[in-house]
């Protein structure tokens, strides 16, 4: 079975304001190690902002200038049982 991982929607809300939505099911920190995932996300954001004319023919530049080493969403060895978020002061 094929499932989309990203899609767009244009609509006009009940207030009459036109809107664009970009959605993706991608988003695990490790996903963003892959340049193509970063590119589809950035291209989608540009489109949702109405700036598709600014997207280069080969897509938005997603080259990282620093190493990207995300954790695994705090699962596995980094998971801390019963730890609650600290309130922002």
N, C-alpha and C positions, 0 to 999 in steps of 0.2 A: 504494500500500500504506500502510495506517495503522500507525503505531507509537506505543505509549504513551510519554510522556515522564516520567510519575510513576506510582507505584503503591504500595499498602500490602499488608502481609501480617501476619496474626496466627498464631502457632503456639505449640506447647508443645515445648520441647527435650527431649532424652533425660534431662535431670536433673529434668524435671517442672516447670520454671520457665516460666511464660507470658511471651511476648515479643511485641513489635510492631516492625515494620520499615517505615520509609518510605524509598523510593528514588526518585531522579530522575536522568535522563540530562542534565538541565540542569546547568550549573555553570561554563561559561566565564565569566571575569570580566565580559565584556560582557553576558551574560545578565542579570546582577543590576542592570544599569541600568534594566531593565524592572520597574515596580512589581508586575505580575502574577506575574512569576517569583519575586520576593522573597516575595510573599503566599503562593503555593502552597507554597514551601519552608517558610516559618514555620508555616503551618497544618499541614503534614505533620509538622514537628518537634513541635508541640504534641500532635498525635494520637499520635505514637509514644511520647511521655512520659505518655500517659493523661490529658492535660489538655484533651481536646476540649471539655469544658464551659466552658473559659475562652476559647474562640475566639468572638469577637463574630459576630453574624449576617452582617456584611459582611466578615468575615475579620480577621486580625491586622493591626494598624496597622504599615505598612511605610514610612511617610513618613520620608525622610532629612533630618536637620537640618544636614548638611554636604554639599557637592558630592561625588559619587562619580565618580572619574575613574580607572578601572583601566587597567593596561597590557594589552597584547595577549598575555599569558602569555609574555612575553619572546621572542616570535618577531619576524621582520622585522628592522628596524633595531636593535632592542634585543638580539637574539640574539648571544651571545658563544660562538664555536666553541671546543670543548675546555675550557670552564670547568667545574670540578668544584665541588660544594658544599663549603663551609668547615665543618670539624668544629666542633661546639659544645663549648666548653671548660667 
